[in-house]
């Protein structure tokens, strides 16, 4: 079964973390700087890193696992 993968911006909007205008501004910045969209949104304070990781986990259909304190 081949499903079309949702884009990161769509996921963030669906989760209510950003709005369309914020996405468009970040995409404009991405074109200018060639940085990753998620990095731009975190750096600008629009989203937190944990929110980005959760959205990427959803986008790639991969479980989100924290390694913090697992190997200490």
C-alpha positions as a Markdown table, in Angstrom:
| # | Residue | x | y | z |
|---|---|---|---|---|
| 1 | Unk | 0.0 | 0.0 | 0.0 |
| 2 | Unk | 1.6 | 3.3 | -1.1 |
| 3 | Unk | 0.3 | 6.3 | 0.8 |
| 4 | Unk | 1.3 | 9.9 | 0.0 |
| 5 | Unk | 3.4 | 11.3 | 2.8 |
| 6 | Unk | 2.1 | 14.4 | 4.5 |
| 7 | Unk | 4.5 | 17.4 | 4.4 |
| 8 | Unk | 6.0 | 18.7 | 7.6 |
| 9 | Unk | 4.2 | 22.1 | 7.4 |
| 10 | Unk | 0.8 | 20.4 | 6.9 |
| 11 | Unk | 1.4 | 18.2 | 10.0 |
| 12 | Unk | 2.4 | 21.2 | 12.1 |
| 13 | Unk | -0.7 | 23.2 | 11.0 |
| 14 | Unk | -3.0 | 20.2 | 11.7 |
| 15 | Unk | -1.5 | 20.0 | 15.2 |
| 16 | Unk | -2.3 | 23.7 | 15.7 |
| 17 | Unk | 1.4 | 24.5 | 16.3 |
| 18 | Unk | 1.7 | 27.0 | 13.5 |
| 19 | Unk | -0.7 | 28.8 | 11.1 |
| 20 | Unk | -0.6 | 29.1 | 7.3 |
| 21 | Unk | 1.0 | 32.6 | 7.4 |
| 22 | Unk | 3.8 | 31.3 | 9.7 |
| 23 | Unk | 4.4 | 28.4 | 7.4 |
| 24 | Unk | 4.6 | 30.6 | 4.3 |
| 25 | Unk | 7.1 | 32.9 | 6.1 |
| 26 | Unk | 9.3 | 29.9 | 7.1 |
| 27 | Unk | 9.1 | 28.5 | 3.5 |
| 28 | Unk | 10.3 | 31.9 | 2.2 |
| 29 | Unk | 13.2 | 31.8 | 4.7 |
| 30 | Unk | 13.9 | 28.3 | 3.6 |
| 31 | Unk | 14.2 | 29.3 | 0.0 |
| 32 | Unk | 16.6 | 32.1 | 0.9 |
| 33 | Unk | 18.8 | 30.2 | 3.4 |
| 34 | Unk | 18.5 | 26.6 | 2.2 |
| 35 | Unk | 18.0 | 25.5 | 5.8 |
| 36 | Unk | 15.6 | 22.8 | 6.9 |
| 37 | Unk | 12.1 | 24.0 | 7.6 |
| 38 | Unk | 12.0 | 22.5 | 11.0 |
| 39 | Unk | 15.2 | 24.1 | 12.0 |
| 40 | Unk | 13.9 | 27.5 | 10.9 |
| 41 | Unk | 10.7 | 27.1 | 12.9 |
| 42 | Unk | 12.6 | 26.0 | 16.0 |
| 43 | Unk | 15.2 | 28.8 | 15.7 |
| 44 | Unk | 12.5 | 31.4 | 15.2 |
| 45 | Unk | 10.7 | 30.2 | 18.3 |
| 46 | Unk | 7.6 | 29.2 | 16.4 |
| 47 | Unk | 7.8 | 25.6 | 17.7 |
| 48 | Unk | 9.8 | 23.7 | 20.2 |
| 49 | Unk | 12.2 | 21.0 | 19.3 |
| 50 | Unk | 10.0 | 18.3 | 21.0 |
| 51 | Unk | 7.1 | 19.4 | 18.7 |
| 52 | Unk | 9.4 | 19.1 | 15.6 |
| 53 | Unk | 10.5 | 15.6 | 16.6 |
| 54 | Unk | 6.9 | 14.5 | 17.2 |
| 55 | Unk | 5.9 | 15.9 | 13.8 |
| 56 | Unk | 8.8 | 14.2 | 12.0 |
| 57 | Unk | 7.9 | 11.0 | 13.7 |
| 58 | Unk | 4.4 | 11.3 | 12.3 |
| 59 | Unk | 5.6 | 12.3 | 8.9 |
| 60 | Unk | 7.9 | 9.3 | 8.5 |
| 61 | Unk | 5.6 | 6.9 | 10.4 |
| 62 | Unk | 8.4 | 6.1 | 12.9 |
| 63 | Unk | 8.0 | 5.8 | 16.7 |
| 64 | Unk | 9.4 | 8.6 | 18.7 |
| 65 | Unk | 11.9 | 7.2 | 21.2 |
| 66 | Unk | 13.9 | 9.2 | 23.8 |
| 67 | Unk | 17.4 | 7.8 | 24.5 |
| 68 | Unk | 17.8 | 10.2 | 27.4 |
| 69 | Unk | 18.8 | 8.2 | 30.5 |
| 70 | Unk | 18.6 | 4.8 | 28.7 |
| 71 | Unk | 22.3 | 4.2 | 28.5 |
| 72 | Unk | 23.7 | 5.8 | 31.6 |
